[in-house]
């Protein structure tokens, strides 16, 4: 069975089983399209079909965009990987470096930065300015000494603020100058460029995907709860969160992946470094077989990870329903966007898409 039929079957089954509502799936090899289709519905209640140019809440797909921006600033000589964060934001712990922020080894805590009274009053954290959010973040105790552990925290938010400051603007100003405008990522913004193309946000439910409320909480794979705030992307006052605040399309994100795979955006030595293992001091920072690069999880041991992908593959996701990977050995770039979290990010659907691709290869 060829790749088209395998992937059609995976997506159709997931939609029929109400695990996802709609998807955009793209697979490129050597820059040549092997698969590129939209499936299902962008807005189930309105009956609007999914389209290849649908706009999604990117959530953590924002992170590699910011990482690429920071690395472009490194290439431009405006920042160095070994620079202490205090060089740019004096309130932070002096041992934290730009490298630590990129790799989630800074020790920064993702604990709530609202007081109990503020939380009870339903204060919107995202309406604080960048200076206030950074000050609150810097005041929290570290989870561990920088470089000695791994914790998926707010380090990329901090990097985005630094990047914005370096261009005398906001995070989006730096991102547009160094990455998105250069690559033609015209819909990748901290706002929605075309509301008519915005996909509705759905969440896992006991009887299938449900339309998200705002906020909306669902159980996650770690035994806790993930809370979504789908209205934030429509809030012009919201802090530009580099860890998850952007919107964009599958096509936009594929432009980034291909630029990283081919070395078209950054210096070759920078890309090689960024796509390599950056957490060798830690025992499988990302679980069995996985370490971490500057962009996402880095596959160290395929057998231990239970993955058909080769060593050196980079991957990550976005909690609103997305997943991506770059396989440099097979010269693959894959973008899987859905409008259903958590299934499209961390559910069985992710492995089903991956396995179908490698079975076809």
N, C-alpha and C positions, 0 to 999 in steps of 0.2 A: 504494500500500500504506500502511495507517495505522501509527501509531507502535507499537501493540501487536504487530502481526504482524512489523514490522521488528525490534523488540527481542527478541521471542520467538525469531526466527530467529538473531540474533546470539548470544544466550546458549546456545541449544540446540546450535548448531554448536561453540561453544567447549567445551561439556561433552562433546559427542560426540568431539571431537578430543583430549580429555583435557588441554586447556590449563588448565581450571579444574575444580574438583570441584562447587562450588555457589556460588550468588550470591543477593544481595538487591539489587534494583534499583528505585529510586524516582525519578520525575520529576514535579515540580510546576510549574505555571505560574499565576502570580497566586494562589498558595496552593491551587489546584485540582489534584487528582491526575490526571495524564495516564497514569501507569503506576506500578504498585506490585505487584511479584511476587517470590516466592521460587522459585528453581530448583535442581534437583540435590540434592546431599546435604550436610548439615552434618557428618556423620561417615560416611565411606564404609565403613570397617571394621565399624562397628556397624549400618550400613544405615539411619541416622537421616536423614530428609528435612530439607532446609533449610526454615526457617520465617522469617516476617517479623520475629519477635522474637528471632532468633538473636543471640547475643553473640559479638563478634569481638574479637580483639586489635587495637586501633585503630592501633598504631604511630604514624606521623606525623599521623594524624587528631587525635592529642592536641594537636598544636601550635596549631591555631586555637582550640581550647578554652582553652588557656592564654593565647593572645593576647587573646581576648575578656575573660578575667578581668583581665588587666593593664590593658586599656582601660577596663574598669569601675572599676578602682581609680583610673585617671586621672580619670574622671568624678566619682569620690567625693572627689577632692582629696588622695588619699593618696600619689600618685606623679605625676611629670611625665615626658613623653617625653624631655625634654632633661636629666633628672637623670643625673649620673654614677653608674655602678654602685658606685663606692667609697662613695657615700652610704649604701649598704645592706650592701655586702660589701667591707670596706676592703682586702682582699688583691689586688683586681683592678687592671688597668691603668686609670689615672685618666681616660684619654680615651674610654673606652667608655661609651656612654649607653644608656638604655632603648631609644631608637630604633634604635641599632645592633644590639642583641640581637634585636629584633623582625624586622629585615630581613636578618639573617645577614651584616651588614657589619661585625661587631665585630673580625674577625681572630682570634677564638678558634679554637684547633685542636681537631679531633676525634681527634687521635692518642691512642693508648692511654695511660691514666693509671696503669697498673700497671708496676712495675719488672720487669725480666727475671726476677728470682728469683720474684716473685709470680706472674707469668704461668706460669712453669714449674711452680709449685706449685698451679696452677689455683685461685688465690684468686678469689673472686667479688667483683668490683668493686661490684656492686649491694648488697652487704652492709655496705659502709662507710656511715657516717652522712653526712647532707647536708653537715656542716661539713668533713669529711675530703675528700669528693668535690669540693666547691667549692675547697678549699685546693689540691688537686692540679691542678684545672683552671686556677686563677689562676697557678700556678707555670710553666705551659707558655709558651714564647715565642709572640708573635702572628705570624700568617701574613702580615699586612700592617697598615699603619696604619688604625685604625678609619675606615670610610667610604670607603676607597679601593679596595676589592675586595669580592667576594662569595664566601662559602664556607659550605656547608651544614654548620654545626657545632652545638655544644652550647649555643648562646645561649638556647634556650627552656628547657632544664634550669635555667639560672641564673635566668631570669625566674620560673619556678615556685617556686624556693626563696625568692626575694625576696617573691613574693606570699604564700606561706605565713607568712613572718616578719611581714609587715604585719598579719596577723590573729592573730598569736601562736600559730600552729599549723603544720601541714604544707601542702604544695601543695593537697591535696584539700580542706582546710578552706576555703581561699580560693575554689577553683573551685566548690564547692558553694554557698558564700554568695553569690557574685556571678553565677554562670552556670547551673550544672546544676539546682540546686533551683528557681531562678526559672523555668526553661523546662520543668520536668517531665522532665528527662533522668535518669530514675530508675536506669538501668543503667550510667551513665557514671561509672566509679570506677577506682581503681588496684587493683582486685581484681575478682573475678567474682561478681556478685550471685546467680547461679543456674547451678551447674555443669551442670545438665541441658540448658541452652540454649547452652553454649559450643561454638562450631564448632571442629572439629579443624583443625590447621594443616598445610597442604600446600605443597610447593615444586615449582618447575619441575624436570623430569627428562627425560632423553633419550627416554624412551618414554612421556611423560606425567607428570602430577602424582604426586608421591610423598609419603607421610606424613613430616612432619619428624621427625628425631631432635632431640636437645637436647644440645649445639648442632647446628645444621645450616647448611652453607655452600653457596651456589650462585653461579655466575658472573653478574655484573650487566652492564648496558649500557655501563658505562664501562671495561670490560676488567679490572675487579677482581673481588673476591669479596664477597658480602654474607653475613654470618653472623647467623642467627636464634637466639633463645633462647626458644622457645615456653613453657618452664616458668616463666619469670619472672613471668607474670601470676598464677601460683598460689602465689608465694612471698611470704608475709606480711612477711618481713624486707626485701624489696627496696626500694631507694631509689625514691621517687616521681618518676620521670623525666618532666618536662614535655615532653620532646621525643618521647616515644613509649611511655610506660608504662601508658596507660589501656586499659580494655576498654569496650565499649558496643555499642549496636545501630544499625542503619541508621535506624530511626525517631527515636532520640535525636539522631543527628547531623543529620538533616533539620530537626529543631526549631531547632538552632543556625543552620543555613544560612538558614532562613526568617526567623529573628529578625534576622540580619544584613542580609538583603535588604530587609526591610521597615522596619528601624530600631526594632524593638520592644524591644531589649535595651539599646542604648547611645544616647546623645544623637545626634540626626541629624548634627550636624557631626563627631562622632567617627567615626561609621560612614562618612561620606563621605570623610574623611581616610584611614581605615584601608583602605578598598576601592580607593584610588587608588594610582597609581604612586609608590613611595617610593625608587626607585633611579635617578632620572633622571640622576644624575651618572655612572652606569656605562653602558658600551655593551652593551645587551642582557644584563643580569645572568643571565638564565635561558635564554640561547640565542637564535637568530634570532627576532625578533619579540616576545620576552617580557622583561618586567621583573618587579619584585617589589613586592607591597603589604605590609601588616602581617599578612595571612592566608595568602598563597600567591603563585604566579606570576600576573602581571598582563599580559593580552594587549594589546600595543601596536600591532602590525602584523599583521593577520590573514593577509594574502597572504604575507608573509615567513615567518610561522609555519606556513603551510599548514593553517590551521584555518578551519572554517566559522563559528566563533563570532565575535561582534563585538568591537571594541576595548573594553576595560574589563572583560572577563570575568576572573574570579578562579578559579584552579583549583589543586589539589594532590592528593597521594595518600598512601597508607600502604603501606609495603613488604610487609606481610602479604597485600596483595591488594586494595587499595581505591583509589578515585578519586572526586573530587567537583568540581563547578564551580557558580558562581553567574554567570548571565548577566543583568545588570541591564537591558539593552536589551530582551531578549525576556521578561524577568521570570521566568526559569527558575531553579530549584534542582534539582540532580541529585546523587544519592548512589548510587554503585556500590560495593557491598561484595562481596568474594569471600573464600573461604578458601584462596586459592592465590597465593603470591608466587613470582616477581616478576610473573608474567603479568597479574594483576588490577590491578597498580599501574602498571607501565611497559611492558607488552606490547602486542601488536597489539589485544587485546581492548578496551583503553581507547579507541583511536581508532574502533574498530568501533561501540562504544556511542554515542560522540559523534556520529559521522556518521549513524547511524540516526535519532537524535533530530532532527538538523537537516534530514535528508531528509524526515522526516515533517512537520516544521513548514512 
